[in-house]
């Protein structure tokens, strides 16, 4: 077999040839030092291109992270705006119901009802001590009346 060119070894490394030709190239490497050195040069060239590709991959990954980070910040901003809208909507609904209830006089009728309940409960409530004192005085007054009537009759 003749010596293999550098382009042939590059194709071998890129896996761009049929299997039977690959086997021939590998067998030729065992017997030819000159082709082995050309193969090593081709391999170093491929490594250099892989390093360049690795740098490209790093820059692409960084740009993806930046875009993704921007998208996350944008999503966070949208969520904040939506929550503020929801809070404002709930506040406006509550204020509207309050105005409707005030216009309908619901709060006024509630306060009148509470006032009437308070006055009736105050009138009916009498403490136990006051009741005992009143009964005691009534009992003592009745005893005094009986004593006075007894002296008058004698």
LUMFITI-395196 format. One record per residue (C-alpha): x, y, z; chain; residue number from 0. Coordinates in Angstrom, 2 decimals, decimal comma. Layout:
<pts>
<pt><east>X</east><north>Y</north><up>Z</up><c>A</c><k>NUM</k></pt>
...
</pts>
This chain:
<pts>
<pt><east>0,00</east><north>0,00</north><up>0,00</up><c>A</c><k>0</k></pt>
<pt><east>1,19</east><north>3,52</north><up>-0,77</up><c>A</c><k>1</k></pt>
<pt><east>1,53</east><north>6,21</north><up>1,86</up><c>A</c><k>2</k></pt>
<pt><east>-1,73</east><north>7,83</north><up>3,00</up><c>A</c><k>3</k></pt>
<pt><east>-2,08</east><north>11,60</north><up>2,59</up><c>A</c><k>4</k></pt>
<pt><east>-2,88</east><north>14,00</north><up>5,38</up><c>A</c><k>5</k></pt>
<pt><east>-6,39</east><north>14,52</north><up>3,94</up><c>A</c><k>6</k></pt>
<pt><east>-6,94</east><north>10,76</north><up>4,11</up><c>A</c><k>7</k></pt>
<pt><east>-6,02</east><north>10,69</north><up>7,80</up><c>A</c><k>8</k></pt>
<pt><east>-8,30</east><north>13,68</north><up>8,47</up><c>A</c><k>9</k></pt>
<pt><east>-11,15</east><north>11,78</north><up>6,80</up><c>A</c><k>10</k></pt>
<pt><east>-10,24</east><north>8,72</north><up>8,92</up><c>A</c><k>11</k></pt>
<pt><east>-10,38</east><north>10,77</north><up>12,12</up><c>A</c><k>12</k></pt>
<pt><east>-13,69</east><north>12,37</north><up>11,08</up><c>A</c><k>13</k></pt>
<pt><east>-15,12</east><north>8,87</north><up>10,46</up><c>A</c><k>14</k></pt>
<pt><east>-15,99</east><north>9,71</north><up>6,86</up><c>A</c><k>15</k></pt>
<pt><east>-14,90</east><north>6,48</north><up>5,13</up><c>A</c><k>16</k></pt>
<pt><east>-16,10</east><north>2,89</north><up>4,78</up><c>A</c><k>17</k></pt>
<pt><east>-15,12</east><north>0,25</north><up>7,36</up><c>A</c><k>18</k></pt>
<pt><east>-12,93</east><north>-1,83</north><up>5,07</up><c>A</c><k>19</k></pt>
<pt><east>-10,82</east><north>1,23</north><up>4,15</up><c>A</c><k>20</k></pt>
<pt><east>-10,48</east><north>2,11</north><up>7,85</up><c>A</c><k>21</k></pt>
<pt><east>-9,14</east><north>-1,35</north><up>8,58</up><c>A</c><k>22</k></pt>
<pt><east>-6,57</east><north>-1,00</north><up>5,77</up><c>A</c><k>23</k></pt>
<pt><east>-5,44</east><north>2,38</north><up>7,16</up><c>A</c><k>24</k></pt>
<pt><east>-5,08</east><north>0,96</north><up>10,68</up><c>A</c><k>25</k></pt>
<pt><east>-3,03</east><north>-2,01</north><up>9,43</up><c>A</c><k>26</k></pt>
<pt><east>-0,83</east><north>0,38</north><up>7,42</up><c>A</c><k>27</k></pt>
<pt><east>-0,17</east><north>2,46</north><up>10,57</up><c>A</c><k>28</k></pt>
<pt><east>1,41</east><north>-0,59</north><up>12,28</up><c>A</c><k>29</k></pt>
<pt><east>3,99</east><north>-0,94</north><up>9,50</up><c>A</c><k>30</k></pt>
<pt><east>4,74</east><north>2,64</north><up>8,35</up><c>A</c><k>31</k></pt>
<pt><east>6,42</east><north>5,20</north><up>10,61</up><c>A</c><k>32</k></pt>
<pt><east>6,07</east><north>8,00</north><up>8,07</up><c>A</c><k>33</k></pt>
<pt><east>2,26</east><north>7,56</north><up>7,91</up><c>A</c><k>34</k></pt>
<pt><east>2,20</east><north>7,37</north><up>11,71</up><c>A</c><k>35</k></pt>
<pt><east>3,80</east><north>10,82</north><up>11,94</up><c>A</c><k>36</k></pt>
<pt><east>1,36</east><north>12,21</north><up>9,33</up><c>A</c><k>37</k></pt>
<pt><east>-1,49</east><north>10,61</north><up>11,32</up><c>A</c><k>38</k></pt>
<pt><east>-0,23</east><north>12,28</north><up>14,52</up><c>A</c><k>39</k></pt>
<pt><east>-0,10</east><north>15,68</north><up>12,78</up><c>A</c><k>40</k></pt>
<pt><east>-3,66</east><north>15,20</north><up>11,50</up><c>A</c><k>41</k></pt>
<pt><east>-4,75</east><north>14,24</north><up>14,99</up><c>A</c><k>42</k></pt>
<pt><east>-3,16</east><north>17,40</north><up>16,46</up><c>A</c><k>43</k></pt>
<pt><east>-4,95</east><north>19,49</north><up>13,84</up><c>A</c><k>44</k></pt>
<pt><east>-8,25</east><north>17,86</north><up>14,78</up><c>A</c><k>45</k></pt>
<pt><east>-7,61</east><north>18,52</north><up>18,47</up><c>A</c><k>46</k></pt>
<pt><east>-6,98</east><north>22,18</north><up>17,68</up><c>A</c><k>47</k></pt>
<pt><east>-10,24</east><north>22,39</north><up>15,77</up><c>A</c><k>48</k></pt>
<pt><east>-12,00</east><north>20,61</north><up>18,64</up><c>A</c><k>49</k></pt>
<pt><east>-10,61</east><north>23,19</north><up>21,08</up><c>A</c><k>50</k></pt>
<pt><east>-11,89</east><north>25,95</north><up>18,85</up><c>A</c><k>51</k></pt>
<pt><east>-15,24</east><north>24,17</north><up>18,69</up><c>A</c><k>52</k></pt>
<pt><east>-15,13</east><north>23,87</north><up>22,50</up><c>A</c><k>53</k></pt>
<pt><east>-14,62</east><north>27,63</north><up>22,77</up><c>A</c><k>54</k></pt>
<pt><east>-17,56</east><north>28,15</north><up>20,46</up><c>A</c><k>55</k></pt>
<pt><east>-19,64</east><north>25,79</north><up>22,57</up><c>A</c><k>56</k></pt>
<pt><east>-18,72</east><north>27,72</north><up>25,72</up><c>A</c><k>57</k></pt>
<pt><east>-19,68</east><north>31,03</north><up>24,16</up><c>A</c><k>58</k></pt>
<pt><east>-22,96</east><north>29,55</north><up>22,88</up><c>A</c><k>59</k></pt>
<pt><east>-23,76</east><north>28,12</north><up>26,32</up><c>A</c><k>60</k></pt>
<pt><east>-23,03</east><north>31,48</north><up>27,95</up><c>A</c><k>61</k></pt>
<pt><east>-25,28</east><north>33,30</north><up>25,51</up><c>A</c><k>62</k></pt>
<pt><east>-28,04</east><north>30,74</north><up>26,15</up><c>A</c><k>63</k></pt>
<pt><east>-27,70</east><north>31,31</north><up>29,89</up><c>A</c><k>64</k></pt>
<pt><east>-27,90</east><north>35,07</north><up>29,37</up><c>A</c><k>65</k></pt>
<pt><east>-31,01</east><north>34,73</north><up>27,23</up><c>A</c><k>66</k></pt>
<pt><east>-32,55</east><north>32,29</north><up>29,68</up><c>A</c><k>67</k></pt>
<pt><east>-31,72</east><north>34,61</north><up>32,59</up><c>A</c><k>68</k></pt>
<pt><east>-33,34</east><north>37,48</north><up>30,73</up><c>A</c><k>69</k></pt>
<pt><east>-36,40</east><north>35,35</north><up>30,10</up><c>A</c><k>70</k></pt>
<pt><east>-36,60</east><north>34,42</north><up>33,79</up><c>A</c><k>71</k></pt>
<pt><east>-36,32</east><north>38,07</north><up>34,81</up><c>A</c><k>72</k></pt>
<pt><east>-39,02</east><north>38,93</north><up>32,29</up><c>A</c><k>73</k></pt>
<pt><east>-41,26</east><north>36,15</north><up>33,64</up><c>A</c><k>74</k></pt>
<pt><east>-40,69</east><north>37,40</north><up>37,20</up><c>A</c><k>75</k></pt>
<pt><east>-41,58</east><north>40,93</north><up>36,14</up><c>A</c><k>76</k></pt>
<pt><east>-44,76</east><north>39,69</north><up>34,45</up><c>A</c><k>77</k></pt>
<pt><east>-45,75</east><north>37,75</north><up>37,59</up><c>A</c><k>78</k></pt>
<pt><east>-45,23</east><north>40,86</north><up>39,74</up><c>A</c><k>79</k></pt>
<pt><east>-47,38</east><north>42,96</north><up>37,42</up><c>A</c><k>80</k></pt>
<pt><east>-50,13</east><north>40,33</north><up>37,42</up><c>A</c><k>81</k></pt>
<pt><east>-50,13</east><north>40,11</north><up>41,21</up><c>A</c><k>82</k></pt>
<pt><east>-50,36</east><north>43,91</north><up>41,50</up><c>A</c><k>83</k></pt>
<pt><east>-53,27</east><north>43,91</north><up>39,06</up><c>A</c><k>84</k></pt>
<pt><east>-55,01</east><north>41,20</north><up>41,08</up><c>A</c><k>85</k></pt>
<pt><east>-54,54</east><north>43,13</north><up>44,33</up><c>A</c><k>86</k></pt>
<pt><east>-55,83</east><north>46,34</north><up>42,76</up><c>A</c><k>87</k></pt>
<pt><east>-58,82</east><north>44,49</north><up>41,28</up><c>A</c><k>88</k></pt>
<pt><east>-59,75</east><north>42,99</north><up>44,67</up><c>A</c><k>89</k></pt>
<pt><east>-59,41</east><north>46,38</north><up>46,37</up><c>A</c><k>90</k></pt>
<pt><east>-61,66</east><north>48,05</north><up>43,80</up><c>A</c><k>91</k></pt>
<pt><east>-64,29</east><north>45,30</north><up>44,10</up><c>A</c><k>92</k></pt>
<pt><east>-64,32</east><north>45,62</north><up>47,91</up><c>A</c><k>93</k></pt>
<pt><east>-64,58</east><north>49,41</north><up>47,71</up><c>A</c><k>94</k></pt>
<pt><east>-67,46</east><north>49,12</north><up>45,22</up><c>A</c><k>95</k></pt>
<pt><east>-69,40</east><north>46,75</north><up>47,48</up><c>A</c><k>96</k></pt>
<pt><east>-68,82</east><north>49,05</north><up>50,44</up><c>A</c><k>97</k></pt>
<pt><east>-70,24</east><north>52,02</north><up>48,53</up><c>A</c><k>98</k></pt>
<pt><east>-73,25</east><north>49,96</north><up>47,41</up><c>A</c><k>99</k></pt>
<pt><east>-73,99</east><north>48,81</north><up>50,95</up><c>A</c><k>100</k></pt>
<pt><east>-73,64</east><north>52,34</north><up>52,30</up><c>A</c><k>101</k></pt>
<pt><east>-75,97</east><north>53,70</north><up>49,62</up><c>A</c><k>102</k></pt>
<pt><east>-78,50</east><north>51,00</north><up>50,43</up><c>A</c><k>103</k></pt>
<pt><east>-78,51</east><north>51,93</north><up>54,10</up><c>A</c><k>104</k></pt>
<pt><east>-77,39</east><north>48,53</north><up>55,32</up><c>A</c><k>105</k></pt>
<pt><east>-74,90</east><north>49,95</north><up>57,78</up><c>A</c><k>106</k></pt>
<pt><east>-77,41</east><north>52,46</north><up>59,16</up><c>A</c><k>107</k></pt>
<pt><east>-80,02</east><north>49,77</north><up>59,80</up><c>A</c><k>108</k></pt>
<pt><east>-77,34</east><north>47,63</north><up>61,46</up><c>A</c><k>109</k></pt>
<pt><east>-76,36</east><north>50,44</north><up>63,84</up><c>A</c><k>110</k></pt>
<pt><east>-80,02</east><north>51,12</north><up>64,69</up><c>A</c><k>111</k></pt>
<pt><east>-80,57</east><north>47,44</north><up>65,44</up><c>A</c><k>112</k></pt>
<pt><east>-77,46</east><north>47,30</north><up>67,65</up><c>A</c><k>113</k></pt>
<pt><east>-78,59</east><north>50,42</north><up>69,55</up><c>A</c><k>114</k></pt>
<pt><east>-82,05</east><north>48,93</north><up>70,21</up><c>A</c><k>115</k></pt>
<pt><east>-80,55</east><north>45,67</north><up>71,43</up><c>A</c><k>116</k></pt>
<pt><east>-78,20</east><north>47,53</north><up>73,78</up><c>A</c><k>117</k></pt>
<pt><east>-80,97</east><north>49,63</north><up>75,36</up><c>A</c><k>118</k></pt>
<pt><east>-83,24</east><north>46,64</north><up>75,99</up><c>A</c><k>119</k></pt>
<pt><east>-80,44</east><north>44,62</north><up>77,50</up><c>A</c><k>120</k></pt>
<pt><east>-79,45</east><north>47,51</north><up>79,79</up><c>A</c><k>121</k></pt>
<pt><east>-83,02</east><north>48,01</north><up>81,03</up><c>A</c><k>122</k></pt>
<pt><east>-83,64</east><north>44,37</north><up>81,79</up><c>A</c><k>123</k></pt>
<pt><east>-80,36</east><north>43,71</north><up>83,50</up><c>A</c><k>124</k></pt>
<pt><east>-80,38</east><north>44,12</north><up>87,29</up><c>A</c><k>125</k></pt>
<pt><east>-77,59</east><north>42,88</north><up>89,43</up><c>A</c><k>126</k></pt>
<pt><east>-78,17</east><north>40,18</north><up>92,04</up><c>A</c><k>127</k></pt>
<pt><east>-76,81</east><north>42,36</north><up>94,84</up><c>A</c><k>128</k></pt>
<pt><east>-79,26</east><north>45,17</north><up>94,05</up><c>A</c><k>129</k></pt>
<pt><east>-82,14</east><north>42,69</north><up>94,14</up><c>A</c><k>130</k></pt>
<pt><east>-81,11</east><north>41,33</north><up>97,56</up><c>A</c><k>131</k></pt>
<pt><east>-80,68</east><north>44,83</north><up>99,00</up><c>A</c><k>132</k></pt>
<pt><east>-84,11</east><north>45,91</north><up>97,69</up><c>A</c><k>133</k></pt>
<pt><east>-85,79</east><north>42,83</north><up>99,19</up><c>A</c><k>134</k></pt>
<pt><east>-84,01</east><north>43,38</north><up>102,50</up><c>A</c><k>135</k></pt>
<pt><east>-85,16</east><north>47,01</north><up>102,71</up><c>A</c><k>136</k></pt>
<pt><east>-88,72</east><north>46,01</north><up>101,75</up><c>A</c><k>137</k></pt>
<pt><east>-88,73</east><north>43,33</north><up>104,45</up><c>A</c><k>138</k></pt>
<pt><east>-87,38</east><north>45,78</north><up>107,06</up><c>A</c><k>139</k></pt>
<pt><east>-89,99</east><north>48,38</north><up>106,01</up><c>A</c><k>140</k></pt>
<pt><east>-92,78</east><north>45,83</north><up>106,41</up><c>A</c><k>141</k></pt>
<pt><east>-91,51</east><north>44,93</north><up>109,90</up><c>A</c><k>142</k></pt>
<pt><east>-91,46</east><north>48,61</north><up>110,87</up><c>A</c><k>143</k></pt>
<pt><east>-95,01</east><north>49,08</north><up>109,60</up><c>A</c><k>144</k></pt>
<pt><east>-96,21</east><north>46,10</north><up>111,62</up><c>A</c><k>145</k></pt>
<pt><east>-94,53</east><north>47,44</north><up>114,74</up><c>A</c><k>146</k></pt>
<pt><east>-96,08</east><north>50,89</north><up>114,26</up><c>A</c><k>147</k></pt>
<pt><east>-99,51</east><north>49,39</north><up>113,64</up><c>A</c><k>148</k></pt>
<pt><east>-99,11</east><north>47,23</north><up>116,72</up><c>A</c><k>149</k></pt>
<pt><east>-98,37</east><north>50,25</north><up>118,93</up><c>A</c><k>150</k></pt>
<pt><east>-101,24</east><north>52,23</north><up>117,49</up><c>A</c><k>151</k></pt>
<pt><east>-103,74</east><north>49,41</north><up>118,16</up><c>A</c><k>152</k></pt>
<pt><east>-102,77</east><north>49,05</north><up>121,80</up><c>A</c><k>153</k></pt>
</pts>
